[in-house]
């Protein structure tokens, strides 16, 4: 039955999207209209000779690369972010035809800008300083005034706990900016802003008036550290309520949201608690706090076309080979800001000179997709493909163009939320869950994803069983799902739970059997570094009486030191494990091959040669991904 559904899936992939209303119904991401042109805003940073001499905190932003350290005026960064947000809002309202690209950071976003400009056919209308662009916006009418705020003097590291001196007025101001079409002006810059003829339309330093709060969006919500400017553009363009560490104070704002609304950014404190707060209310966390230029990248996304991810048909599996099989899957693909940033490696910073100055440390090598060993062994990447299809289709373009033959892409379940607890506080759990799956299924038909990855608080509860059934019935085709528990990831120890797909078939939900996670060798069975995990797998395979098919969750942020002193992370850690498994007689396979084998063992069908070569999966034509053209859970630090 799965393979019959696959043919219909292939047909859907070939169809052009022609119904804008349906596209909107199939999305949970606030839409951004496409403009005809764009401008670039650039904050001029001051180079410093030593990174340690650069102050950090809300007044200044330390942006460090391998070549330089910059002190950037955070007041101008906040102004730039608000200009980008107001321009995007004006485009959505049909009052302007250009977006703003914020070029103030040293990161690998240059390629995303280029791809988006090409996709939309945008006209480049120049580069401006924040104050020049402010005057341009005033003349065009999409800037009508300013909202005042006070800087946060706390000096905390970003996305850490607030303290007694934390000032959150910039979050109030960000909430008000879209309502009043006003830029963010730090109080020391008020004289300069008023000299241009701007007047204060709202004040973030005092509580938000109820009449303003009533105008805030119900389609999304933002949680942002008051010392960070990232992600404020989308909060303003969508007129989101913005908070940080609000706890129960945020619940009324969450409760007023429309069904299945995303939460932008990242909150303070225990991630399970603030992710649970949105999950039980029927919403999702996007882990997007360090994302840049989201309105720009998401413009016209619902009409974007990109290559479907490459899958492995069952006809390619040698079922006669009965050796123990293990699949390796990189974790944390629900982290949107990471998939748009460090997932691709640091690249060359925009401001690095052709000949770096003496004493400059080498560029840190890529640890994930652009790792030199990626493509040399089978591996799976969890990735929130469905979120990218709505927020940054340019990233999906690059994934499709550079996916190695041995690499599988797994839909990391529309961001970060807990299926076993989803919508349990709403009284409409099944209704909302099934609607979310309907929308996710529509996005899967755009991306080509036929596998799912998910993180549950507890995978062996009645709530988890309900979730499996609704997922299996809602996603077609679904080859299978890879399930992690919150702590430890491999609490299920390789257990396979089967759920009916409602069409006469069954879908395997396979829990992680092992976890490559540094520092946990003695705390949980099956967890540790490459050597310890390889030993555990070999022992279990030797005593298994059934065909041995397991998978390993490769913790994305763990750094492992090998016997020779080499430190490995991400793909490097997975490669070290693959090498050790091979020496122990264990085959490393793609995750989709693992699922094909599990399915065959369950139903005893023939070799499943019902899939013709070249369909339903786009066949890879390369085995290595070329370098790109540009240069805890990982959200508390910039990734």
N, C-alpha and C positions, 0 to 999 in steps of 0.2 A: 504493500500500500504506500509506503514511504516513497518508493521510486516512481509510482504512478503520479503522486502529487508533485514530484520533482519536474515532470514534463510541463505541467501547468505553470510551475514556478519559472521555468525557462522562458515560456511564452510571455509571461508577465514582464520579465526583465527586458525583453525586446521591444516592449510597447512604449511609446512616447507619452509622457504625462500631459494631459490636455485639459484637465478640469481643475482650475485653481481652487475652487471651493472644496473639492474633495481633498486636494493636497493639504489645505489648512486643517480639515477635519482629521487627517491622518498624522498630524504633527502635535507635539506637546510643547514645542519651542516657540516663543513669541516671534512672529514674522518680522523681517526687516525688508522693506522695499528696496529695489535696486535703483540707483541714481544713473545719471549720464556722465558724471565726472567726479573728480576727487581732488582734494588738496592735502598737503602734508604739513603737519605742525611739528616743529623741532625745538626742543628746549636745549639751550646751549649749556653744556656741562663744563666744569672747570677741572682739567686734569690735575692729579696729585701724584707725588713721587712714591708714596707708600700707602698701601691700602689701610694700614693700621692707623694712619693719621687722619683718615676720613671720618668725620662724625656720622653717626647714623641716628635714625629717629624720624619723627614727623616733619621736622623743619628742613631736613636734607635727606636725600636718598643716596645710599652708597650702591653704585652699580659697578661691580668688579668683573673684569675679564682677565684673560691671561696676559694681556698687554698693558692694561691701564686701569686706573681707578678714577671714577668721576664723582664729583660732588654736584648733585643736581638740586636745584631749588625746588623743594617739594610743593611750595606754594604755586609755582608755575606748572608743575606736574598736575596738580589738582585742577588748575585752570584749563590745561590742555585736555584732560579727561572730560571735563564738563563741556568744552566746546565740541568734542567728538560726539558726545551724547546728544547735545542739543541739535547738531546738524542731522544726526540720524533720525531724531524725532521729527524734525521739519520735513525730511524726505518722506517719512511715513505719513505725515499729514498732507502731503502734496504741496508743501510750501517752499521747497527747495529741491535742487537736483544734483547736489554734491555731498559726498561723505568726507569725513576727516580721517586721515591715517596718522596716528600718533607715532612718530619716529624717534622717540626720546630714549629708547632702551637699547642695550646691547644684548641682542638675542638672535635667534634664528628665524625671525618672522619675515625677513626680506623675501624669501621664496613665496610665502603665502600671499604677500601683497602682489607680487608679480603674477601669480596664477589667477588671483581674483580679478585683477585688472584685465587680464586677457579674457577670462570667462565672461565678464560683463561688458567688455569693450569700453572701458572707462577712459575718459579724457583727463590727462594730467593738467591741472590748472595752477600748479605752482607750489612752492614751499614757503612757509611763513613761520615767524616766531609766534608764541602764544598771544602776545599783545597785538601784533599785526593781524592775526586771524580774528581776534576779538573785534577789532574795528571793522573787518570785513563782514563778520556776522551781524554787527549792529547795522551796517548799511543795508544788508540784505533783509534784515528784519527777523532773523531767527534767533537773535540775542536781544532780549527786551530789558534786561536789568541784571542784578546780581543778588546772590544769597550770601550773607556774611557767616563766617565761622571762625572759631579760634583753633589754633594748632594744638595737637596733642603733645604735651610736654613730657610724657611719661618715660620716653627713651627705651621702651620695651623692644625686644626682638619681635618682629612681625608674627602675628598669629600665636601669641602666647597670652597668658592670663592677664587681664586688666589689673591695674593697681589703683591706689587711692588718687593718683594724679592723672589718670587717664581722662582725656577730654573727648567726648564723642559727638561734639557739635557738627563735625564734618559729615557724619552720617545723617543727622537731621537735615543738614543743608543739602546733601545729595538727594534725599527723599523729596525735598521741596523744589529742587532745581527744574525738574521736568514739568511740574505743575505750573510754575511761574515763568518758564522759558528763560531761566536766569543762570548765569555762570557762577562757579564757586570762587569766592574772593576771601582770602584769609584777611583777618582784621587789619593787619599792618599794611596791606595793599589797598585798603579802601580809598585813601586819598588819590592814588594813581588811577583807580578805576573811575572815580567820580570826576576826575579831571577830563576823562574822555566823554563825559556826559551820561554815564551809567548812574542809575539810582537803585537803592536797595528795595527789592520787592518782597523779601522775606529774611528772617533772621534765624539761623540754625543754632544760635547760642541760647535760645529760650525754647520751652516746650512747643511742639508742633500744634497749631490750632486744630480743633476737631474738624472744621470745615475743609482744611487742607488734607487731613488724614483720610477723609471720605472720598477724595479724588484719586487716591493712590490705586495703582493697578491691582487687579485681582488675578492676573495671568502669570505672575512671577513674583519672587521675593528675593532680596539680596542680603547676605550676611558678610560684612566686610570689616576688617580691622581698620580703625580710624587713622592709623598711621600709614596706610597703603593706598595708593591711587589706582592700582589695577582694578579693572572690572567696574569702575564707576561709570564708564561710558554707557554700558548696556543698562545699568540701573537707572540712569537718567533717561535714556532713549525709551525705556519701557515704563517709566514713572513708578519704579518699584519702591516699596518701603525698604529701608536699609537699617540694619541693626548689627550688633556684635555682642555675643555672650549674653543675650537677653534672657535666655532660659524661659521661664513661665511668662515673662513679659511679652515674648514674641508669639505665644500661642494664639492670642486673639487675632493677630495679623495673619498667622498661618491658617486659622479657621475660616477667615473671610475669603481665602483664595478660591478660584475656580477649580474644578476637578483636574487632577493630574498636573498641577502646576510645578515647574522646576524651581529649585532654590539655587540662585547664583552665588558664587563665592564659597566661603567656608567659615565655620563658626569657631568660637573659643571653646576650649575644654575637651572633654572626652568625646571622641568621634562617634562612638556607639550611641551616646545619649542624644546628641543633636541630630544624628541621622535617623535615629528611632523616632524623634519628635516629628519629623516630616513624614516618615514612612507610615506610622500608624494613622496619620491624617490623610493618607492617599496621595502623597506627593513624592518627589525624588530630589536627591542632592546631586549637583553636577560636578562638584570638586573643581571649580573653575576660578578660584581666587587669584591665581597669577596669570590668567589668560589676558592677552592684549587684543585690542581692536576687534572685539567680538561683533559689534554692529557691522563693521566693514566686511569681515570674513563671512558673515551670515547673510549678506545682502543677496536676495534672489535665490537663496539656497534651495527652496522647495522645487525650483525648476532646474536645478543643476544636474548635469549628467557627468558620470564618472565611471571608471571600469569596475565591474563587479569583482569581488574577491575570488581568488582561485581556490577551488575545492578539489578533493581527490575522489574520483568515482570508484565504486566498489570493484569495477572490472580491473582496476590497477593493483588490487590487493592479491598477494600470493597466499591464499588460504591454506595451501599445503605446507607452508612454513609454520611449524607449531612451536617455535622457540618462544620463551618468555618475552613479552612486549611491554614497553613502558613509553608513555608520552610525557613530554615536558611542556608545561604551560606557564608562561610568564604572568605574574600577578599584576593587579592594580590597573588594569585597562579601563576601569570605570572612572579614572582620573583624567578629566578632559584637558585641564591645563597642561598636564604632562605630555599627553599625546600631541599637543600643539607645540611643545617646547623641547625639553631635554630628551624626550623619547628618540629624537633624531640626532642626538649628539650635539656638542656645543658649537661645532662649526667655527668659522673665523669671525670674530667680532667685527662689527661694521667699522670701528675706528682703529683697528689694528694697522700700524704702518707696515709697508712692504718688508722692511727690515726692522724687526722688533728691537728695542733698545737693549743694551747689555744687562744681563741679570733677569731678563723676562723669563718666567717659567714657561715650559712648553704647553701647548694647548692640550687640555685634558682629553684623552681619547673617548670616543663614543662608547657607551656601555650597552646600548639597546639595538634598535633597528640598524643603525649604521656601524655596528661593531664589525671588525674585520672577519670574524668567524661566522657571522650570520649568513646562512646559506650553505654552510659546510656540513650541517647535520639537521635532522628533522626537529622542528620546534613549533609550538603554538603560541600566539600572542592573543591574550584577551584585549579587546579594544571596544570602546563604546561607539561602534560604527554608526549606530542609529543617531546618536547625539551629533557626531561629526557630519552626518548627512544634512543636518538642520543648522548646525552652528559653524562648520568650517569644511565645506566640501572639497576645498583645495587639498586638505590633508588626505582625504580619500583618493584623490587623483594620484598623489605620490605613492600611497600604499599600493594602488592597483598597478602602477607603472613599474614598481621595483620589488614586488613580492617574489622571493625565491621559490623554486619548485618545492623545496622541502618545508616551506613555512605555511602554516594554517592560521587563518584569522577566525576568532571566536567572538561573537557579539557579547560584549560584557554588559549586557542587560540594561541598556538605556540609562547608565549612570549608577549612582550609589544609593541603594535602598534595600530593605530587607523583605524579600518575598514572603517569608513565614509570618511577618507581622504587618504586612502592608494593609492599610485602610481598616485595621481592626477597630479603630475608634469612631468610625463613621456611620456604622449601621448599614453600610452599603458595600461591604468588603468584596463580595463576589462580583457585583455590578461594576465597580471601579476597576477591579483586577482584570476582568475580561475586556473592558474597554481599553485599558492600557495595553493588553496583549494585541488587541485589534490594531492599534496604532503602531505598535512595535512590529507587527507582522507586515504592515504596509511599508515601513522603513526597511525591513529585511529584504523585501522584494526590490527595493532600490539598490541596496548594497550587495546583495547576493549571499548574505549570511545564512547558513543552515545549521550552525551550532550555537549554543548559548553557554555563557559562563555566569555564575552568580555567587554572591556571598550571602549566606543566611546566618542569622544569630544562632539558630539551632536547627540542623537539618533533619532531626528525627522526631519532630513534634507533629501533632495534628494540623497545625497551621502550615507546616512545610508540606505535608501530604496534599492539602488543599491547593497550595500554590503549584505543586508539580502537575496536578490534574488540569488546572486552568491554563498553565503554560503549554502543556502537551496538546490540549484541545484548541488553543488559540494561535499557535505558530505552525504554519504549514508551508514548506516542509521543515521538519526539525529532526536532524539526524540524531541528536542527543545533546545532553547538557553536562557541564563540568561544575561541580558544586563544592564550595569551600564553606566551612563553618567559621564563625567570627574568631574563635580562639579555642584550641589551635585550628589552623586551616584544615588540618587532616584529621579532625575529630571523628569523621566518618570512617576512617581507615579503609577506604576503598569500597565501601558498601555501594551496591547498585540498587536503586529504587526504580521500579518500572511504573509508568503511568499510561493509561489508555489515551490515545489521541482522538477518541470519539469517532474514528473512521475505520475501526476494525484493526488498528495497529497499536503498537506500544512504543514508548520512547524511554530510553535509558537515561537516568539521572545518576551520574557516577561521581561519588564523593572522592576527594583527594586521598590517596593512600599514603603519600609522603609529602614532605615540605622541605625545600632547601631554604633554610632560615638560620642565619648566623647566631651563635650564642645560645641556642636552645637544645644542644645535643643531649643533655642529661635531663631535660625537663619533660619532654614528651617523646613517646616512641615514634620512630620514623621521621624525626626532624633533626636537622643539623647541617653540617657542611657537606661538600661533595663526597668525601671519603666515607663519612658516617652513613649518609643516605644510600650510597652504592652498596655498602656492606649490608644494610638492613634489607634492601631490595633483593640482593642475592640470597640472603638467608630465607626470606619468605618465598622466593621463587623455587628454591630447592625443596621446600616442604609442601608446595602446593600440589594438590591432586587434580585440580581443574586447570584449564588453560590460563596462564598467568597474564592478565591484562590490567595494568594499573597506570595511574598518572601521578606526576609530581608537580606540585605548585612551586614555582621558582619565585621566591619573594624578591620583588623588583629592587628593593632598597638595601638588601643585605650585602655586605662585603665579606668575602671569605679569603683567608690567607692559606695558600697551599703549602705543601711540604717544602718547596723550594723558595718560599718567601714571597711568591707572586700573589698579589691581591686581585681578586676577580669579583665582578658584580654583573648582574643581569645576564646577558647572553654569554659573557665570559664564564660565569659560574655554571650556567647550563651546559656549556661546552666541556667544562672540567668534569661534570657529572656524566655526560654522555661518553666521554673517553673512559672513565672508570667502569661504567656499565658494560661497555663493549669488551673490556678486558676480563669481565666476569661472565661473559656469554649471554648478556641481556641485550636484546634489540631495542633501539630507540626508534619509534615510529611517529608519524604525524598523528595529531589527535583525532583527525577524521578516520584514519586507518584503524585506530584503536576502537572507535565507535562501530565501524563496519564489522570488526571482529566480534565485538560484544553482541551486536545484533545477530550475527550468523550463529553464534553459539547458543543464543536464546531460541531462535525459531528454526534452526537447522535447514534453512533454505539453501538452494544451490549457490553458485558463485556470484549470483546477483549481477549477471552481465546484461541487465536490462537498460543500462545507460550506455548510449552510443558514444564513441570517442569524440571528444570535443564538446559534448553536451552531457548534462546541463551545466557543466562548469566551464568557464573560460580557461583554456589551457595555457600554462605558463610557457613562455618562449625564452626564458633566461634562467640561469641558476644562481646569479649573483646580482645584488643590488648595487648600482653605481652610486658614488657619492652624490649627495643632493646639491642643487645649484646654489643654495645660499650657505650659508654657513650652519619607624612609625609608619603612615600611608603616603607620605611624601607631599602633603599639601601644606604643611606648616612652613616648609621651606620652598624656595622657588625651584621648580623643576622644568 
